[in-house]
Structures are given as structure tokens and as C-alpha cells.
């Protein structure tokens, strides 16, 4: 599980969903496409993408 923070509330995201989003990002998918393919709301998709990119920059991919 990965935890993202939205409106100061922790939201838990399953690891398989994180992997799907990572795959989409690696292919250059936009946030709108991530929302369509995963069923996430724009807010949750945006927070998850920010978390993934932040961890990747630190050398820790979820």
C-alpha cells in the first residue's frame, strides 16, 4: 500500500494501482489518461502522480 495525502487526509492506494500508474507515466500518459484508465478522480490521480514522481527523484520508486 502507498499512502497519499489529500486535504490533510491519508488515502491508501494498492500497490498494483501504483504500478499501473507508473507504467502509464513511463509511456507518457497525461493525467486525464491516467484518470480514464484507472478510474481515479483527478485529485487522487494528481496526488498519486506527485508521490510517484517525488519518490522516483529520491531514488525510491513505490
VEXRO-229658 format. One record per atom (N, C-alpha, C): atom name; x, y, z; residue in three letters; residue number from 1. Coordinates in pm, whole numbers, plus 32768, in hexadecimal, padded with zeros to 4 digits. Layout:
ATOM   senu     c1     c2     c3   tike   bakol
ATOM     CA      X      Y      Z    ALA     NUM
...
//
This chain:
ATOM   senu     c1     c2     c3   tike   bakol
ATOM      N   8053   7F8A   8000    UNK       1
ATOM     CA   8000   8000   8000    UNK       1
ATOM      C   8057   807D   8000    UNK       1
ATOM      N   8028   80DE   7FB7    UNK       2
ATOM     CA   8067   8161   7FB6    UNK       2
ATOM      C   8003   81C3   7FF0    UNK       2
ATOM      N   8032   8220   803E    UNK       3
ATOM     CA   7FDB   8284   8079    UNK       3
ATOM      C   7FF5   830A   8039    UNK       3
ATOM      N   7F89   834C   800D    UNK       4
ATOM     CA   7F93   83D4   7FD9    UNK       4
ATOM      C   7F3E   842C   8033    UNK       4
ATOM      N   7F5C   84AB   8036    UNK       5
ATOM     CA   7F13   8509   808B    UNK       5
ATOM      C   7EC1   8566   8031    UNK       5
ATOM      N   7E3E   8568   804A    UNK       6
ATOM     CA   7DE4   85C2   8003    UNK       6
ATOM      C   7D90   860A   806C    UNK       6
ATOM      N   7D95   868F   806A    UNK       7
ATOM     CA   7D4C   86E0   80CC    UNK       7
ATOM      C   7D6E   86B7   815C    UNK       7
ATOM      N   7DEE   869F   8172    UNK       8
ATOM     CA   7E21   8678   81F6    UNK       8
ATOM      C   7DE9   85F4   8228    UNK       8
ATOM      N   7DB8   859F   81CD    UNK       9
ATOM     CA   7D87   851B   81F2    UNK       9
ATOM      C   7DD7   84B1   81A8    UNK       9
ATOM      N   7E06   844A   81EF    UNK      10
ATOM     CA   7E50   83DF   81AB    UNK      10
ATOM      C   7DF1   8387   8159    UNK      10
ATOM      N   7E18   836A   80DF    UNK      11
ATOM     CA   7DCD   8312   8086    UNK      11
ATOM      C   7E2B   829F   8062    UNK      11
ATOM      N   7DFD   8224   8072    UNK      12
ATOM     CA   7E4F   81B0   8055    UNK      12
ATOM      C   7E32   8180   7FC7    UNK      12
ATOM      N   7E9C   8168   7F7B    UNK      13
ATOM     CA   7E92   813A   7EF0    UNK      13
ATOM      C   7EDC   80B5   7EE7    UNK      13
ATOM      N   7E9C   8052   7EAA    UNK      14
ATOM     CA   7ED6   7FCD   7E9E    UNK      14
ATOM      C   7F50   7FD0   7E41    UNK      14
ATOM      N   7FB0   7F7B   7E5C    UNK      15
ATOM     CA   802E   7F77   7E10    UNK      15
ATOM      C   8019   7F58   7D7D    UNK      15
ATOM      N   7FB6   7F06   7D5B    UNK      16
ATOM     CA   7FA0   7EE8   7CCD    UNK      16
ATOM      C   7F6F   7F63   7C81    UNK      16
ATOM      N   7F22   7FB7   7CC3    UNK      17
ATOM     CA   7EF6   8034   7C83    UNK      17
ATOM      C   7F6C   8092   7C71    UNK      17
ATOM      N   7FC3   8098   7CD3    UNK      18
ATOM     CA   803B   80EA   7CC8    UNK      18
ATOM      C   808F   80BC   7C51    UNK      18
ATOM      N   809E   8039   7C42    UNK      19
ATOM     CA   80EB   8002   7BD1    UNK      19
ATOM      C   80AA   8025   7B4C    UNK      19
ATOM      N   8025   801D   7B45    UNK      20
ATOM     CA   7FDF   8042   7AC9    UNK      20
ATOM      C   7FF7   80D4   7AA5    UNK      20
ATOM      N   7FEF   812A   7B09    UNK      21
ATOM     CA   8005   81B9   7AF1    UNK      21
ATOM      C   8096   81D2   7AC6    UNK      21
ATOM      N   80F4   818D   7B05    UNK      22
ATOM     CA   8181   819A   7ADE    UNK      22
ATOM      C   8193   8173   7A4B    UNK      22
ATOM      N   8156   8105   7A23    UNK      23
ATOM     CA   8160   80D9   7998    UNK      23
ATOM      C   8126   8141   793A    UNK      23
ATOM      N   80B5   817A   795E    UNK      24
ATOM     CA   8078   81E2   790B    UNK      24
ATOM      C   80D2   825D   7901    UNK      24
ATOM      N   810E   8282   7971    UNK      25
ATOM     CA   8166   82F7   7970    UNK      25
ATOM      C   81E2   82DF   791A    UNK      25
ATOM      N   8215   8265   791E    UNK      26
ATOM     CA   828B   8244   78CD    UNK      26
ATOM      C   826F   824B   7838    UNK      26
ATOM      N   81F0   8236   7813    UNK      27
ATOM     CA   81CB   8240   7785    UNK      27
ATOM      C   81A2   82CD   775F    UNK      27
ATOM      N   81AA   832A   77BE    UNK      28
ATOM     CA   818C   83B6   77A1    UNK      28
ATOM      C   80FA   83DB   77AC    UNK      28
ATOM      N   80AC   838D   77F5    UNK      29
ATOM     CA   801D   83A9   7803    UNK      29
ATOM      C   8005   842A   7850    UNK      29
ATOM      N   7F9D   8471   7829    UNK      30
ATOM     CA   7F75   84EC   786F    UNK      30
ATOM      C   7F24   84C6   78EC    UNK      30
ATOM      N   7F0E   8527   7941    UNK      31
ATOM     CA   7EC1   850C   79BA    UNK      31
ATOM      C   7E32   84E3   7996    UNK      31
ATOM      N   7DFC   851C   792B    UNK      32
ATOM     CA   7D75   84F8   78FF    UNK      32
ATOM      C   7D6F   8465   78D5    UNK      32
ATOM      N   7DD6   8437   7890    UNK      33
ATOM     CA   7DDA   83AC   7865    UNK      33
ATOM      C   7DE8   834F   78DE    UNK      33
ATOM      N   7E37   8378   7940    UNK      34
ATOM     CA   7E45   8329   79BB    UNK      34
ATOM      C   7DBD   831D   79FF    UNK      34
ATOM      N   7D71   8389   7A04    UNK      35
ATOM     CA   7CEC   8386   7A40    UNK      35
ATOM      C   7C91   8325   79F5    UNK      35
ATOM      N   7C95   832A   7971    UNK      36
ATOM     CA   7C40   82D2   7920    UNK      36
ATOM      C   7C65   8240   7933    UNK      36
ATOM      N   7CE4   8221   7931    UNK      37
ATOM     CA   7D12   8196   7937    UNK      37
ATOM      C   7D05   8158   79C2    UNK      37
ATOM      N   7D0B   81AA   7A2A    UNK      38
ATOM     CA   7D0A   8175   7AB2    UNK      38
ATOM      C   7C87   818C   7AFD    UNK      38
ATOM      N   7C37   81EA   7ACF    UNK      39
ATOM     CA   7BBC   820A   7B17    UNK      39
ATOM      C   7BD1   8266   7B8E    UNK      39
ATOM      N   7C49   8299   7B9F    UNK      40
ATOM     CA   7C66   82F5   7C0C    UNK      40
ATOM      C   7C2D   837F   7BEC    UNK      40
ATOM      N   7C08   83C8   7C52    UNK      41
ATOM     CA   7BDF   8453   7C3E    UNK      41
ATOM      C   7C5B   84A5   7C1A    UNK      41
ATOM      N   7C45   851A   7BE2    UNK      42
ATOM     CA   7CB5   8570   7BBB    UNK      42
ATOM      C   7D0C   8590   7C34    UNK      42
ATOM      N   7CCC   85AB   7CA5    UNK      43
ATOM     CA   7D16   85CF   7D1F    UNK      43
ATOM      C   7D6E   855C   7D4F    UNK      43
ATOM      N   7D36   84E3   7D52    UNK      44
ATOM     CA   7D83   846F   7D80    UNK      44
ATOM      C   7DF1   844B   7D1E    UNK      44
ATOM      N   7DD2   8452   7C9D    UNK      45
ATOM     CA   7E38   8433   7C38    UNK      45
ATOM      C   7EAB   8497   7C41    UNK      45
ATOM      N   7E8A   8515   7C50    UNK      46
ATOM     CA   7EF0   857D   7C59    UNK      46
ATOM      C   7F4A   8567   7CD3    UNK      46
ATOM      N   7F0D   8549   7D46    UNK      47
ATOM     CA   7F5B   8533   7DC0    UNK      47
ATOM      C   7FB2   84B6   7DB3    UNK      47
ATOM      N   7F7C   844E   7D75    UNK      48
ATOM     CA   7FCA   83D2   7D62    UNK      48
ATOM      C   803F   83EA   7D04    UNK      48
ATOM      N   8028   8432   7C98    UNK      49
ATOM     CA   8093   8451   7C39    UNK      49
ATOM      C   80FF   84A4   7C7D    UNK      49
ATOM      N   80D7   8507   7CCC    UNK      50
ATOM     CA   813A   8558   7D15    UNK      50
ATOM      C   818C   8502   7D73    UNK      50
ATOM      N   814B   84A4   7DB8    UNK      51
ATOM     CA   8191   844B   7E14    UNK      51
ATOM      C   81F4   83F2   7DC9    UNK      51
ATOM      N   81C7   83B7   7D5B    UNK      52
ATOM     CA   821E   8360   7D0C    UNK      52
ATOM      C   8296   83AD   7CD8    UNK      52
ATOM      N   827E   8422   7CA0    UNK      53
ATOM     CA   82EC   8472   7C6A    UNK      53
ATOM      C   834B   84A0   7CD7    UNK      53
ATOM      N   8316   84C4   7D4B    UNK      54
ATOM     CA   836B   84ED   7DBA    UNK      54
ATOM      C   83C3   847C   7DEB    UNK      54
ATOM      N   838B   8404   7DF4    UNK      55
ATOM     CA   83D9   8392   7E21    UNK      55
ATOM      C   8440   836A   7DB8    UNK      55
ATOM      N   841D   8375   7D3A    UNK      56
ATOM     CA   847A   8352   7CCF    UNK      56
ATOM      C   84F2   83B1   7CD0    UNK      56
ATOM      N   84D8   8430   7CEC    UNK      57
ATOM     CA   8547   8490   7CF1    UNK      57
ATOM      C   85A4   8473   7D67    UNK      57
ATOM      N   856D   8437   7DCF    UNK      58
ATOM     CA   85BF   8415   7E43    UNK      58
ATOM      C   85FD   838B   7E34    UNK      58
ATOM      N   85E0   8347   7DC6    UNK      59
ATOM     CA   861A   82C4   7DB0    UNK      59
ATOM      C   85CB   8253   7DEC    UNK      59
ATOM      N   8551   8271   7E1A    UNK      60
ATOM     CA   84FB   820B   7E56    UNK      60
ATOM      C   8477   8208   7E0A    UNK      60
ATOM      N   8468   81AA   7DB0    UNK      61
ATOM     CA   83EB   819D   7D68    UNK      61
ATOM      C   8391   813C   7DB3    UNK      61
ATOM      N   8313   8162   7DC3    UNK      62
ATOM     CA   82B4   8112   7E12    UNK      62
ATOM      C   82A3   8088   7DD7    UNK      62
//
